[in-house]
Amino acid sequence: MAAIRTEIENTLLLTRKELESSYQAAYLCDHGCGCEFIENQYTFIKAEIEQIDKNILERQGQIDGLII
């Protein structure tokens, strides 16, 4: 279980870093670029990540309850 938890945590960390990096690159692009609505996409994706984090914590509690 610890290996699975570590793998999920590492994936989330890398995803957050990539999201922030991509947001900055898109934010600084020229006017008229296809990413002009990046703020909405960024907000949506951040909300999804927060929901996934919440789900992981809930599942983690359920798994911990089974192990004890």
N, CA, C and O atoms as a GROMACS GRO file, in nm:
protein
  272
    1MET      N    1   0.081  -0.119   0.000
    1MET     CA    2   0.000   0.000   0.000
    1MET      C    3   0.086   0.126   0.000
    1MET      O    4   0.051   0.226  -0.063
    2ALA      N    5   0.198   0.122   0.070
    2ALA     CA    6   0.285   0.239   0.075
    2ALA      C    7   0.340   0.273  -0.063
    2ALA      O    8   0.354   0.391  -0.097
    3ALA      N    9   0.370   0.172  -0.143
    3ALA     CA   10   0.422   0.195  -0.277
    3ALA      C   11   0.317   0.261  -0.365
    3ALA      O   12   0.349   0.350  -0.444
    4ILE      N   13   0.193   0.218  -0.351
    4ILE     CA   14   0.084   0.278  -0.430
    4ILE      C   15   0.064   0.423  -0.388
    4ILE      O   16   0.050   0.511  -0.473
    5ARG      N   17   0.064   0.447  -0.258
    5ARG     CA   18   0.047   0.583  -0.207
    5ARG      C   19   0.159   0.673  -0.259
    5ARG      O   20   0.133   0.785  -0.304
    6THR      N   21   0.282   0.626  -0.254
    6THR     CA   22   0.396   0.703  -0.301
    6THR      C   23   0.385   0.733  -0.450
    6THR      O   24   0.412   0.844  -0.493
    7GLU      N   25   0.345   0.634  -0.526
    7GLU     CA   26   0.329   0.653  -0.671
    7GLU      C   27   0.223   0.758  -0.701
    7GLU      O   28   0.244   0.844  -0.787
    8ILE      N   29   0.110   0.754  -0.632
    8ILE     CA   30   0.004   0.852  -0.653
    8ILE      C   31   0.050   0.992  -0.611
    8ILE      O   32   0.025   1.089  -0.683
    9GLU      N   33   0.116   1.002  -0.498
    9GLU     CA   34   0.163   1.132  -0.451
    9GLU      C   35   0.265   1.191  -0.549
    9GLU      O   36   0.260   1.311  -0.578
   10ASN      N   37   0.356   1.108  -0.600
   10ASN     CA   38   0.455   1.156  -0.696
   10ASN      C   39   0.389   1.202  -0.826
   10ASN      O   40   0.428   1.303  -0.884
   11THR      N   41   0.290   1.127  -0.869
   11THR     CA   42   0.217   1.165  -0.991
   11THR      C   43   0.147   1.298  -0.974
   11THR      O   44   0.151   1.383  -1.063
   12LEU      N   45   0.082   1.317  -0.860
   12LEU     CA   46   0.014   1.444  -0.834
   12LEU      C   47   0.112   1.560  -0.827
   12LEU      O   48   0.083   1.669  -0.877
   13LEU      N   49   0.227   1.539  -0.766
   13LEU     CA   50   0.327   1.643  -0.757
   13LEU      C   51   0.376   1.683  -0.896
   13LEU      O   52   0.386   1.802  -0.927
   14LEU      N   53   0.407   1.585  -0.979
   14LEU     CA   54   0.452   1.614  -1.115
   14LEU      C   55   0.343   1.682  -1.196
   14LEU      O   56   0.371   1.772  -1.276
   15THR      N   57   0.219   1.640  -1.177
   15THR     CA   58   0.106   1.701  -1.248
   15THR      C   59   0.091   1.847  -1.211
   15THR      O   60   0.071   1.932  -1.298
   16ARG      N   61   0.101   1.877  -1.083
   16ARG     CA   62   0.090   2.016  -1.039
   16ARG      C   63   0.201   2.103  -1.098
   16ARG      O   64   0.176   2.214  -1.145
   17LYS      N   65   0.324   2.051  -1.096
   17LYS     CA   66   0.436   2.127  -1.152
   17LYS      C   67   0.416   2.152  -1.301
   17LYS      O   68   0.441   2.262  -1.349
   18GLU      N   69   0.371   2.051  -1.374
   18GLU     CA   70   0.348   2.066  -1.518
   18GLU      C   71   0.234   2.164  -1.544
   18GLU      O   72   0.242   2.245  -1.636
   19LEU      N   73   0.130   2.158  -1.464
   19LEU     CA   74   0.017   2.249  -1.480
   19LEU      C   75   0.062   2.394  -1.460
   19LEU      O   76   0.027   2.481  -1.539
   20GLU      N   77   0.138   2.419  -1.355
   20GLU     CA   78   0.185   2.554  -1.328
   20GLU      C   79   0.278   2.604  -1.437
   20GLU      O   80   0.269   2.719  -1.479
   21SER      N   81   0.367   2.519  -1.483
   21SER     CA   82   0.459   2.555  -1.590
   21SER      C   83   0.385   2.586  -1.719
   21SER      O   84   0.415   2.684  -1.787
   22SER      N   85   0.290   2.502  -1.754
   22SER     CA   86   0.211   2.523  -1.876
   22SER      C   87   0.128   2.650  -1.866
   22SER      O   88   0.114   2.723  -1.964
   23TYR      N   89   0.073   2.676  -1.749
   23TYR     CA   90  -0.006   2.796  -1.730
   23TYR      C   91   0.080   2.920  -1.754
   23TYR      O   92   0.038   3.012  -1.823
   24GLN      N   93   0.199   2.922  -1.697
   24GLN     CA   94   0.288   3.037  -1.714
   24GLN      C   95   0.324   3.057  -1.861
   24GLN      O   96   0.324   3.170  -1.911
   25ALA      N   97   0.356   2.950  -1.930
   25ALA     CA   98   0.392   2.959  -2.072
   25ALA      C   99   0.274   3.012  -2.153
   25ALA      O  100   0.293   3.097  -2.241
   26ALA      N  101   0.156   2.964  -2.125
   26ALA     CA  102   0.037   3.009  -2.199
   26ALA      C  103   0.001   3.153  -2.162
   26ALA      O  104  -0.042   3.230  -2.248
   27TYR      N  105   0.018   3.188  -2.038
   27TYR     CA  106  -0.017   3.322  -1.993
   27TYR      C  107   0.067   3.429  -2.062
   27TYR      O  108   0.020   3.540  -2.088
   28LEU      N  109   0.191   3.394  -2.091
   28LEU     CA  110   0.284   3.489  -2.150
   28LEU      C  111   0.282   3.489  -2.303
   28LEU      O  112   0.362   3.560  -2.365
   29CYS      N  113   0.195   3.414  -2.366
   29CYS     CA  114   0.193   3.405  -2.511
   29CYS      C  115   0.130   3.529  -2.573
   29CYS      O  116   0.072   3.612  -2.503
   30ASP      N  117   0.141   3.541  -2.704
   30ASP     CA  118   0.090   3.657  -2.778
   30ASP      C  119  -0.062   3.662  -2.777
   30ASP      O  120  -0.129   3.559  -2.766
   31HIS      N  121  -0.115   3.784  -2.788
   31HIS     CA  122  -0.259   3.804  -2.798
   31HIS      C  123  -0.312   3.735  -2.924
   31HIS      O  124  -0.248   3.736  -3.029
   32GLY      N  125  -0.428   3.675  -2.911
   32GLY     CA  126  -0.487   3.605  -3.025
   32GLY      C  127  -0.449   3.459  -3.030
   32GLY      O  128  -0.500   3.385  -3.114
   33CYS      N  129  -0.364   3.418  -2.944
   33CYS     CA  130  -0.324   3.278  -2.938
   33CYS      C  131  -0.444   3.194  -2.893
   33CYS      O  132  -0.535   3.245  -2.827
   34GLY      N  133  -0.444   3.068  -2.928
   34GLY     CA  134  -0.554   2.979  -2.891
   34GLY      C  135  -0.571   2.959  -2.742
   34GLY      O  136  -0.672   2.904  -2.698
   35CYS      N  137  -0.476   3.000  -2.665
   35CYS     CA  138  -0.484   2.978  -2.520
   35CYS      C  139  -0.532   3.103  -2.446
   35CYS      O  140  -0.509   3.116  -2.326
   36GLU      N  141  -0.600   3.194  -2.516
   36GLU     CA  142  -0.642   3.318  -2.451
   36GLU      C  143  -0.738   3.294  -2.336
   36GLU      O  144  -0.756   3.382  -2.251
   37PHE      N  145  -0.801   3.177  -2.331
   37PHE     CA  146  -0.894   3.146  -2.222
   37PHE      C  147  -0.830   3.050  -2.121
   37PHE      O  148  -0.899   2.971  -2.058
   38ILE      N  149  -0.701   3.060  -2.108
   38ILE     CA  150  -0.626   2.966  -2.022
   38ILE      C  151  -0.670   2.978  -1.876
   38ILE      O  152  -0.667   2.878  -1.803
   39GLU      N  153  -0.710   3.095  -1.832
   39GLU     CA  154  -0.750   3.112  -1.692
   39GLU      C  155  -0.866   3.020  -1.656
   39GLU      O  156  -0.868   2.958  -1.550
   40ASN      N  157  -0.964   3.013  -1.747
   40ASN     CA  158  -1.079   2.925  -1.722
   40ASN      C  159  -1.036   2.779  -1.718
   40ASN      O  160  -1.078   2.704  -1.630
   41GLN      N  161  -0.953   2.740  -1.811
   41GLN     CA  162  -0.904   2.602  -1.814
   41GLN      C  163  -0.823   2.570  -1.689
   41GLN      O  164  -0.840   2.464  -1.628
   42TYR      N  165  -0.735   2.663  -1.651
   42TYR     CA  166  -0.651   2.644  -1.534
   42TYR      C  167  -0.737   2.627  -1.408
   42TYR      O  168  -0.712   2.537  -1.328
   43THR      N  169  -0.836   2.713  -1.392
   43THR     CA  170  -0.925   2.705  -1.277
   43THR      C  171  -1.000   2.573  -1.274
   43THR      O  172  -1.014   2.511  -1.168
   44PHE      N  173  -1.048   2.530  -1.389
   44PHE     CA  174  -1.120   2.404  -1.399
   44PHE      C  175  -1.030   2.286  -1.362
   44PHE      O  176  -1.070   2.198  -1.285
   45ILE      N  177  -0.911   2.284  -1.416
   45ILE     CA  178  -0.818   2.173  -1.390
   45ILE      C  179  -0.775   2.172  -1.244
   45ILE      O  180  -0.766   2.066  -1.182
   46LYS      N  181  -0.749   2.291  -1.187
   46LYS     CA  182  -0.713   2.297  -1.044
   46LYS      C  183  -0.825   2.242  -0.958
   46LYS      O  184  -0.799   2.170  -0.861
   47ALA      N  185  -0.950   2.274  -0.992
   47ALA     CA  186  -1.064   2.222  -0.915
   47ALA      C  187  -1.071   2.070  -0.927
   47ALA      O  188  -1.100   2.002  -0.829
   48GLU      N  189  -1.044   2.018  -1.047
   48GLU     CA  190  -1.043   1.872  -1.064
   48GLU      C  191  -0.934   1.807  -0.980
   48GLU      O  192  -0.957   1.703  -0.918
   49ILE      N  193  -0.816   1.867  -0.978
   49ILE     CA  194  -0.706   1.813  -0.898
   49ILE      C  195  -0.742   1.814  -0.750
   49ILE      O  196  -0.715   1.718  -0.678
   50GLU      N  197  -0.803   1.922  -0.703
   50GLU     CA  198  -0.844   1.929  -0.562
   50GLU      C  199  -0.946   1.820  -0.530
   50GLU      O  200  -0.941   1.760  -0.422
   51GLN      N  201  -1.039   1.794  -0.622
   51GLN     CA  202  -1.138   1.689  -0.600
   51GLN      C  203  -1.071   1.552  -0.598
   51GLN      O  204  -1.107   1.466  -0.516
   52ILE      N  205  -0.975   1.531  -0.686
   52ILE     CA  206  -0.902   1.404  -0.688
   52ILE      C  207  -0.824   1.387  -0.558
   52ILE      O  208  -0.823   1.278  -0.500
   53ASP      N  209  -0.760   1.493  -0.511
   53ASP     CA  210  -0.689   1.487  -0.382
   53ASP      C  211  -0.785   1.447  -0.270
   53ASP      O  212  -0.751   1.364  -0.185
   54LYS      N  213  -0.903   1.507  -0.269
   54LYS     CA  214  -1.003   1.477  -0.166
   54LYS      C  215  -1.044   1.330  -0.175
   54LYS      O  216  -1.054   1.262  -0.072
   55ASN      N  217  -1.067   1.281  -0.297
   55ASN     CA  218  -1.104   1.141  -0.316
   55ASN      C  219  -0.994   1.047  -0.268
   55ASN      O  220  -1.022   0.944  -0.207
   56ILE      N  221  -0.870   1.082  -0.296
   56ILE     CA  222  -0.757   0.999  -0.253
   56ILE      C  223  -0.752   0.992  -0.101
   56ILE      O  224  -0.731   0.885  -0.044
   57LEU      N  225  -0.770   1.106  -0.035
   57LEU     CA  226  -0.768   1.107   0.111
   57LEU      C  227  -0.881   1.021   0.169
   57LEU      O  228  -0.862   0.951   0.268
   58GLU      N  229  -0.999   1.028   0.107
   58GLU     CA  230  -1.110   0.946   0.152
   58GLU      C  231  -1.078   0.798   0.136
   58GLU      O  232  -1.100   0.718   0.227
   59ARG      N  233  -1.027   0.762   0.020
   59ARG     CA  234  -0.992   0.621  -0.007
   59ARG      C  235  -0.879   0.574   0.086
   59ARG      O  236  -0.879   0.461   0.134
   60GLN      N  237  -0.785   0.664   0.109
   60GLN     CA  238  -0.675   0.632   0.198
   60GLN      C  239  -0.728   0.599   0.338
   60GLN      O  240  -0.683   0.504   0.401
   61GLY      N  241  -0.824   0.678   0.386
   61GLY     CA  242  -0.886   0.652   0.515
   61GLY      C  243  -0.957   0.519   0.516
   61GLY      O  244  -0.951   0.446   0.616
   62GLN      N  245  -1.026   0.486   0.406
   62GLN     CA  246  -1.094   0.358   0.397
   62GLN      C  247  -0.994   0.242   0.398
   62GLN      O  248  -1.017   0.141   0.464
   63ILE      N  249  -0.886   0.258   0.325
   63ILE     CA  250  -0.783   0.153   0.321
   63ILE      C  251  -0.718   0.138   0.457
   63ILE      O  252  -0.699   0.026   0.505
   64ASP      N  253  -0.684   0.250   0.520
   64ASP     CA  254  -0.623   0.244   0.653
   64ASP      C  255  -0.716   0.176   0.752
   64ASP      O  256  -0.671   0.101   0.838
   65GLY      N  257  -0.847   0.200   0.739
   65GLY     CA  258  -0.946   0.136   0.826
   65GLY      C  259  -0.949  -0.014   0.807
   65GLY      O  260  -0.972  -0.088   0.902
   66LEU      N  261  -0.927  -0.060   0.686
   66LEU     CA  262  -0.925  -0.203   0.657
   66LEU      C  263  -0.800  -0.271   0.712
   66LEU      O  264  -0.804  -0.386   0.754
   67ILE      N  265  -0.690  -0.198   0.709
   67ILE     CA  266  -0.562  -0.256   0.753
   67ILE      C  267  -0.556  -0.269   0.904
   67ILE      O  268  -0.498  -0.364   0.957
   68ILE      N  269  -0.615  -0.174   0.974
   68ILE     CA  270  -0.609  -0.174   1.121
   68ILE      C  271  -0.700  -0.276   1.174
   68ILE      O  272  -0.710  -0.293   1.296
   0.00000   0.00000   0.00000
